[in-house]
Amino acid sequence: MKSWWRPSLRVPASQPLSQTVEQLNQWQPEILIAYASMVGILAEEQLTGRLQIQPRVVYPASEVLTSRTRNQAKEAWGNEPFNQYVATETASIAAEHLACRRMHFFDDLVITEVVDEQYRPVPAGEYGAKLLVTTLFSRTQPLIRYELNDSVRVSTEPHHCGLPFAVLESIEGRVEDSFSLPAVSGGEVLVRPLVINRIMDIAPVSGWQVVQQADSGLVVLLTGAHDGMTDETLANQISESLAQEGVHIPYIRIEHVSEIPKTAAGKAPLIKAYRP
């Protein structure tokens, strides 16, 4: 496809990976914008030599960018990717700034409010349950306090990069991506994705996905496992991380697969919570 200002190629993330690699090799993009999970997959293809592109800039979006994916992209293409916080309904909400490598809100384009479950303001330095977004640029159909079920935290630290905009310090992920797991003390505990991410980010694998089962057990899918960690060790580390959150997990099962399953939209979510 071509835009009015620059030729562009739109590739469905749901199509076979080999087809995507072939199209990108032919196109040779200068700028690569993709789901964060797809950036990791394409970086792995680049490192194996099947993908041979040299984009000047890589923009992951629409999913939490893990440290592993960031490092993979840097190794594959020589530069750190620029993380973006984007929603389909509102367009870009925040993005990394080159001078400081911190994510700044686009305060001149959107008004963002971090709130709790009862829509009360949450102070900077604490995670909220939702984000309310008001767009300042959409005249045809403005969005006023549009609700995103994202848990984010605004930084309290001063920044000296020159931008006057607030800093988005951390994104825990969508509330829908959180696990409700049995608590040691009874009832359930809501477990945010970062509890799993901090273990899996350093696991010697190319890709992963944690799938909650109907009985609250967890199945961990792995691709491209390297030497250095046994399945038992990984399961124990995840179990210990969950125990710190007060969780009693029935079981953790490790499975090695050739490819991480994708959604109909082409995303390969890291966390798949059970939703009856």
KESEZA-810350 format. One record per residue (C-alpha): residue number from 1; x, y, z; residue in three letters. Coordinates in nm, 2 decimals. Layout:
<nodes>
nr NUM&xx X&yy Y&zz Z&rest ala
...
</nodes>
This chain:
<nodes>
nr 1&xx 0.00&yy 0.00&zz 0.00&rest met
nr 2&xx 0.10&yy 0.36&zz -0.05&rest lys
nr 3&xx 0.03&yy 0.66&zz 0.17&rest ser
nr 4&xx 0.02&yy 1.01&zz 0.05&rest trp
nr 5&xx 0.35&yy 1.09&zz 0.21&rest trp
nr 6&xx 0.55&yy 0.77&zz 0.20&rest arg
nr 7&xx 0.52&yy 0.42&zz 0.03&rest pro
nr 8&xx 0.43&yy 0.16&zz 0.29&rest ser
nr 9&xx 0.36&yy -0.21&zz 0.32&rest leu
nr 10&xx 0.10&yy -0.35&zz 0.55&rest arg
nr 11&xx 0.15&yy -0.71&zz 0.64&rest val
nr 12&xx -0.11&yy -0.91&zz 0.84&rest pro
nr 13&xx 0.05&yy -1.05&zz 1.15&rest ala
nr 14&xx -0.18&yy -1.35&zz 1.12&rest ser
nr 15&xx -0.03&yy -1.47&zz 0.80&rest gln
nr 16&xx 0.24&yy -1.75&zz 0.78&rest pro
nr 17&xx 0.58&yy -1.62&zz 0.91&rest leu
nr 18&xx 0.77&yy -1.74&zz 0.60&rest ser
nr 19&xx 0.54&yy -1.52&zz 0.38&rest gln
nr 20&xx 0.61&yy -1.22&zz 0.61&rest thr
nr 21&xx 0.98&yy -1.28&zz 0.59&rest val
nr 22&xx 0.97&yy -1.30&zz 0.21&rest glu
nr 23&xx 0.77&yy -0.98&zz 0.18&rest gln
nr 24&xx 0.99&yy -0.79&zz 0.41&rest leu
nr 25&xx 1.31&yy -0.91&zz 0.24&rest asn
nr 26&xx 1.16&yy -0.78&zz -0.09&rest gln
nr 27&xx 1.04&yy -0.45&zz 0.05&rest trp
nr 28&xx 1.34&yy -0.36&zz 0.27&rest gln
nr 29&xx 1.16&yy -0.13&zz 0.50&rest pro
nr 30&xx 1.33&yy 0.18&zz 0.65&rest glu
nr 31&xx 1.09&yy 0.19&zz 0.94&rest ile
nr 32&xx 0.94&yy -0.12&zz 1.10&rest leu
nr 33&xx 0.62&yy -0.09&zz 1.31&rest ile
nr 34&xx 0.48&yy -0.41&zz 1.46&rest ala
nr 35&xx 0.32&yy -0.57&zz 1.76&rest tyr
nr 36&xx 0.59&yy -0.61&zz 2.04&rest ala
nr 37&xx 0.56&yy -0.99&zz 2.02&rest ser
nr 38&xx 0.61&yy -0.98&zz 1.64&rest met
nr 39&xx 0.92&yy -0.76&zz 1.68&rest val
nr 40&xx 1.07&yy -1.04&zz 1.89&rest gly
nr 41&xx 0.98&yy -1.30&zz 1.63&rest ile
nr 42&xx 1.12&yy -1.10&zz 1.34&rest leu
nr 43&xx 1.44&yy -1.02&zz 1.54&rest ala
nr 44&xx 1.48&yy -1.40&zz 1.59&rest glu
nr 45&xx 1.44&yy -1.45&zz 1.21&rest glu
nr 46&xx 1.70&yy -1.17&zz 1.15&rest gln
nr 47&xx 1.95&yy -1.33&zz 1.38&rest leu
nr 48&xx 1.91&yy -1.67&zz 1.21&rest thr
nr 49&xx 1.97&yy -1.51&zz 0.87&rest gly
nr 50&xx 1.63&yy -1.58&zz 0.72&rest arg
nr 51&xx 1.52&yy -1.22&zz 0.75&rest leu
nr 52&xx 1.77&yy -0.97&zz 0.60&rest gln
nr 53&xx 1.65&yy -0.61&zz 0.65&rest ile
nr 54&xx 1.81&yy -0.31&zz 0.80&rest gln
nr 55&xx 1.54&yy -0.07&zz 0.93&rest pro
nr 56&xx 1.67&yy 0.26&zz 1.07&rest arg
nr 57&xx 1.40&yy 0.26&zz 1.34&rest val
nr 58&xx 1.19&yy -0.01&zz 1.50&rest val
nr 59&xx 0.86&yy 0.08&zz 1.68&rest tyr
nr 60&xx 0.70&yy -0.20&zz 1.89&rest pro
nr 61&xx 0.34&yy -0.12&zz 1.98&rest ala
nr 62&xx 0.01&yy -0.25&zz 2.11&rest ser
nr 63&xx 0.17&yy -0.50&zz 2.36&rest glu
nr 64&xx 0.41&yy -0.48&zz 2.66&rest val
nr 65&xx 0.77&yy -0.46&zz 2.54&rest leu
nr 66&xx 0.97&yy -0.70&zz 2.75&rest thr
nr 67&xx 1.35&yy -0.66&zz 2.82&rest ser
nr 68&xx 1.41&yy -0.97&zz 2.62&rest arg
nr 69&xx 1.24&yy -0.84&zz 2.31&rest thr
nr 70&xx 1.42&yy -0.50&zz 2.34&rest arg
nr 71&xx 1.76&yy -0.68&zz 2.36&rest asn
nr 72&xx 1.67&yy -0.91&zz 2.07&rest gln
nr 73&xx 1.58&yy -0.61&zz 1.85&rest ala
nr 74&xx 1.90&yy -0.43&zz 1.94&rest lys
nr 75&xx 2.11&yy -0.73&zz 1.86&rest glu
nr 76&xx 1.93&yy -0.79&zz 1.53&rest ala
nr 77&xx 1.93&yy -0.44&zz 1.40&rest trp
nr 78&xx 2.19&yy -0.25&zz 1.59&rest gly
nr 79&xx 1.97&yy 0.01&zz 1.77&rest asn
nr 80&xx 1.73&yy -0.01&zz 2.05&rest glu
nr 81&xx 1.36&yy 0.00&zz 1.95&rest pro
nr 82&xx 1.15&yy 0.30&zz 2.04&rest phe
nr 83&xx 0.87&yy 0.17&zz 2.26&rest asn
nr 84&xx 0.52&yy 0.32&zz 2.20&rest gln
nr 85&xx 0.20&yy 0.31&zz 2.40&rest tyr
nr 86&xx -0.08&yy 0.30&zz 2.15&rest val
nr 87&xx -0.45&yy 0.22&zz 2.14&rest ala
nr 88&xx -0.64&yy 0.17&zz 1.82&rest thr
nr 89&xx -0.91&yy 0.41&zz 1.94&rest glu
nr 90&xx -0.68&yy 0.69&zz 2.05&rest thr
nr 91&xx -0.37&yy 0.65&zz 1.84&rest ala
nr 92&xx -0.04&yy 0.72&zz 2.02&rest ser
nr 93&xx -0.06&yy 0.80&zz 2.39&rest ile
nr 94&xx 0.31&yy 0.79&zz 2.48&rest ala
nr 95&xx 0.64&yy 0.71&zz 2.32&rest ala
nr 96&xx 1.01&yy 0.69&zz 2.41&rest glu
nr 97&xx 1.22&yy 1.01&zz 2.37&rest his
nr 98&xx 1.56&yy 0.97&zz 2.21&rest leu
nr 99&xx 1.73&yy 1.21&zz 2.46&rest ala
nr 100&xx 1.63&yy 1.02&zz 2.77&rest cys
nr 101&xx 1.49&yy 0.69&zz 2.66&rest arg
nr 102&xx 1.19&yy 0.74&zz 2.88&rest arg
nr 103&xx 0.82&yy 0.73&zz 2.76&rest met
nr 104&xx 0.66&yy 1.06&zz 2.76&rest his
nr 105&xx 0.28&yy 1.12&zz 2.73&rest phe
nr 106&xx 0.16&yy 1.32&zz 2.43&rest phe
nr 107&xx 0.00&yy 1.57&zz 2.67&rest asp
nr 108&xx -0.06&yy 1.82&zz 2.38&rest asp
nr 109&xx -0.27&yy 1.55&zz 2.20&rest leu
nr 110&xx -0.44&yy 1.35&zz 2.47&rest val
nr 111&xx -0.54&yy 1.40&zz 2.83&rest ile
nr 112&xx -0.47&yy 1.09&zz 3.04&rest thr
nr 113&xx -0.61&yy 1.01&zz 3.38&rest glu
nr 114&xx -0.49&yy 0.71&zz 3.59&rest val
nr 115&xx -0.77&yy 0.59&zz 3.81&rest val
nr 116&xx -0.87&yy 0.30&zz 4.03&rest asp
nr 117&xx -1.16&yy 0.06&zz 4.00&rest glu
nr 118&xx -1.40&yy 0.33&zz 4.14&rest gln
nr 119&xx -1.26&yy 0.59&zz 3.89&rest tyr
nr 120&xx -1.08&yy 0.78&zz 4.16&rest arg
nr 121&xx -0.75&yy 0.95&zz 4.07&rest pro
nr 122&xx -0.44&yy 0.75&zz 4.14&rest val
nr 123&xx -0.13&yy 0.95&zz 4.24&rest pro
nr 124&xx 0.19&yy 0.93&zz 4.04&rest ala
nr 125&xx 0.41&yy 0.64&zz 4.16&rest gly
nr 126&xx 0.12&yy 0.40&zz 4.20&rest glu
nr 127&xx -0.04&yy 0.16&zz 3.95&rest tyr
nr 128&xx -0.40&yy 0.23&zz 3.85&rest gly
nr 129&xx -0.67&yy -0.01&zz 3.74&rest ala
nr 130&xx -0.78&yy 0.19&zz 3.43&rest lys
nr 131&xx -0.67&yy 0.47&zz 3.21&rest leu
nr 132&xx -0.91&yy 0.74&zz 3.09&rest leu
nr 133&xx -0.81&yy 0.91&zz 2.77&rest val
nr 134&xx -0.95&yy 1.23&zz 2.61&rest thr
nr 135&xx -0.84&yy 1.31&zz 2.26&rest thr
nr 136&xx -0.77&yy 1.67&zz 2.16&rest leu
nr 137&xx -0.72&yy 1.61&zz 1.79&rest phe
nr 138&xx -1.02&yy 1.41&zz 1.67&rest ser
nr 139&xx -1.29&yy 1.66&zz 1.56&rest arg
nr 140&xx -1.51&yy 1.41&zz 1.37&rest thr
nr 141&xx -1.56&yy 1.18&zz 1.67&rest gln
nr 142&xx -1.39&yy 1.31&zz 1.98&rest pro
nr 143&xx -1.33&yy 1.06&zz 2.27&rest leu
nr 144&xx -1.39&yy 1.20&zz 2.61&rest ile
nr 145&xx -1.26&yy 1.00&zz 2.91&rest arg
nr 146&xx -1.24&yy 0.68&zz 2.70&rest tyr
nr 147&xx -1.17&yy 0.39&zz 2.92&rest glu
nr 148&xx -0.88&yy 0.16&zz 2.87&rest leu
nr 149&xx -0.84&yy -0.14&zz 3.10&rest asn
nr 150&xx -0.46&yy -0.08&zz 3.13&rest asp
nr 151&xx -0.27&yy -0.07&zz 3.45&rest ser
nr 152&xx 0.00&yy 0.20&zz 3.42&rest val
nr 153&xx 0.22&yy 0.40&zz 3.66&rest arg
nr 154&xx 0.32&yy 0.77&zz 3.61&rest val
nr 155&xx 0.68&yy 0.85&zz 3.72&rest ser
nr 156&xx 0.74&yy 1.08&zz 4.02&rest thr
nr 157&xx 1.11&yy 1.13&zz 3.93&rest glu
nr 158&xx 1.22&yy 1.46&zz 3.77&rest pro
nr 159&xx 1.33&yy 1.45&zz 3.41&rest his
nr 160&xx 1.58&yy 1.69&zz 3.25&rest his
nr 161&xx 1.55&yy 1.60&zz 2.88&rest cys
nr 162&xx 1.37&yy 1.93&zz 2.79&rest gly
nr 163&xx 1.02&yy 1.79&zz 2.73&rest leu
nr 164&xx 0.75&yy 1.93&zz 2.95&rest pro
nr 165&xx 0.53&yy 1.61&zz 2.93&rest phe
nr 166&xx 0.47&yy 1.36&zz 3.21&rest ala
nr 167&xx 0.66&yy 1.03&zz 3.20&rest val
nr 168&xx 0.50&yy 0.69&zz 3.17&rest leu
nr 169&xx 0.72&yy 0.48&zz 3.40&rest glu
nr 170&xx 0.57&yy 0.14&zz 3.37&rest ser
nr 171&xx 0.29&yy -0.06&zz 3.20&rest ile
nr 172&xx 0.18&yy -0.37&zz 3.38&rest glu
nr 173&xx -0.05&yy -0.47&zz 3.10&rest gly
nr 174&xx -0.42&yy -0.50&zz 3.04&rest arg
nr 175&xx -0.64&yy -0.61&zz 3.33&rest val
nr 176&xx -0.78&yy -0.88&zz 3.10&rest glu
nr 177&xx -0.43&yy -1.03&zz 3.08&rest asp
nr 178&xx -0.40&yy -1.07&zz 3.45&rest ser
nr 179&xx -0.45&yy -1.41&zz 3.62&rest phe
nr 180&xx -0.70&yy -1.47&zz 3.90&rest ser
nr 181&xx -0.53&yy -1.76&zz 4.09&rest leu
nr 182&xx -0.61&yy -1.94&zz 4.41&rest pro
nr 183&xx -0.47&yy -1.76&zz 4.72&rest ala
nr 184&xx -0.29&yy -1.95&zz 5.00&rest val
nr 185&xx -0.52&yy -1.78&zz 5.25&rest ser
nr 186&xx -0.83&yy -1.86&zz 5.05&rest gly
nr 187&xx -1.02&yy -1.67&zz 4.78&rest gly
nr 188&xx -0.82&yy -1.55&zz 4.48&rest glu
nr 189&xx -0.53&yy -1.32&zz 4.40&rest val
nr 190&xx -0.51&yy -1.10&zz 4.09&rest leu
nr 191&xx -0.16&yy -1.16&zz 3.94&rest val
nr 192&xx -0.03&yy -0.90&zz 3.70&rest arg
nr 193&xx 0.17&yy -1.01&zz 3.39&rest pro
nr 194&xx 0.49&yy -0.86&zz 3.52&rest leu
nr 195&xx 0.51&yy -1.13&zz 3.79&rest val
nr 196&xx 0.56&yy -1.38&zz 3.51&rest ile
nr 197&xx 0.75&yy -1.15&zz 3.28&rest asn
nr 198&xx 1.04&yy -1.10&zz 3.53&rest arg
nr 199&xx 1.11&yy -1.48&zz 3.52&rest ile
nr 200&xx 1.05&yy -1.54&zz 3.15&rest met
nr 201&xx 1.25&yy -1.24&zz 3.04&rest asp
nr 202&xx 1.57&yy -1.41&zz 3.15&rest ile
nr 203&xx 1.48&yy -1.77&zz 3.04&rest ala
nr 204&xx 1.70&yy -1.91&zz 2.76&rest pro
nr 205&xx 1.42&yy -1.94&zz 2.51&rest val
nr 206&xx 1.32&yy -1.77&zz 2.18&rest ser
nr 207&xx 0.95&yy -1.74&zz 2.26&rest gly
nr 208&xx 0.70&yy -1.82&zz 2.53&rest trp
nr 209&xx 0.34&yy -1.80&zz 2.63&rest gln
nr 210&xx 0.18&yy -1.88&zz 2.97&rest val
nr 211&xx -0.18&yy -2.02&zz 2.94&rest val
nr 212&xx -0.41&yy -2.05&zz 3.23&rest gln
nr 213&xx -0.62&yy -2.36&zz 3.24&rest gln
nr 214&xx -0.98&yy -2.40&zz 3.37&rest ala
nr 215&xx -0.85&yy -2.56&zz 3.69&rest asp
nr 216&xx -0.61&yy -2.26&zz 3.75&rest ser
nr 217&xx -0.31&yy -2.46&zz 3.65&rest gly
nr 218&xx -0.06&yy -2.30&zz 3.41&rest leu
nr 219&xx 0.08&yy -2.44&zz 3.09&rest val
nr 220&xx 0.40&yy -2.27&zz 2.97&rest val
nr 221&xx 0.47&yy -2.30&zz 2.60&rest leu
nr 222&xx 0.83&yy -2.25&zz 2.49&rest leu
nr 223&xx 1.00&yy -2.22&zz 2.15&rest thr
nr 224&xx 1.37&yy -2.23&zz 2.07&rest gly
nr 225&xx 1.48&yy -2.34&zz 2.41&rest ala
nr 226&xx 1.86&yy -2.31&zz 2.46&rest his
nr 227&xx 2.09&yy -2.50&zz 2.70&rest asp
nr 228&xx 2.12&yy -2.37&zz 3.05&rest gly
nr 229&xx 1.78&yy -2.42&zz 3.22&rest met
nr 230&xx 1.58&yy -2.74&zz 3.28&rest thr
nr 231&xx 1.20&yy -2.74&zz 3.26&rest asp
nr 232&xx 1.19&yy -2.83&zz 3.63&rest glu
nr 233&xx 1.40&yy -2.53&zz 3.72&rest thr
nr 234&xx 1.19&yy -2.29&zz 3.52&rest leu
nr 235&xx 0.87&yy -2.43&zz 3.67&rest ala
nr 236&xx 1.01&yy -2.39&zz 4.02&rest asn
nr 237&xx 1.11&yy -2.02&zz 3.95&rest gln
nr 238&xx 0.77&yy -1.94&zz 3.83&rest ile
nr 239&xx 0.61&yy -2.11&zz 4.13&rest ser
nr 240&xx 0.84&yy -1.92&zz 4.37&rest glu
nr 241&xx 0.75&yy -1.59&zz 4.20&rest ser
nr 242&xx 0.38&yy -1.67&zz 4.23&rest leu
nr 243&xx 0.43&yy -1.78&zz 4.60&rest ala
nr 244&xx 0.56&yy -1.43&zz 4.67&rest gln
nr 245&xx 0.22&yy -1.29&zz 4.56&rest glu
nr 246&xx 0.04&yy -1.53&zz 4.80&rest gly
nr 247&xx -0.06&yy -1.77&zz 4.52&rest val
nr 248&xx -0.12&yy -2.15&zz 4.56&rest his
nr 249&xx -0.08&yy -2.28&zz 4.21&rest ile
nr 250&xx -0.21&yy -2.64&zz 4.14&rest pro
nr 251&xx 0.06&yy -2.72&zz 3.88&rest tyr
nr 252&xx 0.29&yy -2.57&zz 3.62&rest ile
nr 253&xx 0.34&yy -2.77&zz 3.30&rest arg
nr 254&xx 0.62&yy -2.69&zz 3.05&rest ile
nr 255&xx 0.55&yy -2.77&zz 2.68&rest glu
nr 256&xx 0.79&yy -2.72&zz 2.39&rest his
nr 257&xx 0.62&yy -2.62&zz 2.07&rest val
nr 258&xx 0.74&yy -2.52&zz 1.72&rest ser
nr 259&xx 0.55&yy -2.19&zz 1.72&rest glu
nr 260&xx 0.37&yy -1.97&zz 1.98&rest ile
nr 261&xx -0.01&yy -1.97&zz 1.89&rest pro
nr 262&xx -0.14&yy -1.63&zz 1.77&rest lys
nr 263&xx -0.48&yy -1.47&zz 1.80&rest thr
nr 264&xx -0.70&yy -1.40&zz 1.50&rest ala
nr 265&xx -0.55&yy -1.05&zz 1.49&rest ala
nr 266&xx -0.20&yy -1.20&zz 1.46&rest gly
nr 267&xx -0.08&yy -1.12&zz 1.81&rest lys
nr 268&xx 0.12&yy -1.37&zz 2.01&rest ala
nr 269&xx 0.02&yy -1.27&zz 2.37&rest pro
nr 270&xx 0.26&yy -1.36&zz 2.64&rest leu
nr 271&xx -0.02&yy -1.42&zz 2.89&rest ile
nr 272&xx -0.35&yy -1.59&zz 2.82&rest lys
nr 273&xx -0.58&yy -1.58&zz 3.12&rest ala
nr 274&xx -0.86&yy -1.82&zz 3.14&rest tyr
nr 275&xx -1.20&yy -1.66&zz 3.07&rest arg
nr 276&xx -1.50&yy -1.90&zz 3.10&rest pro
</nodes>
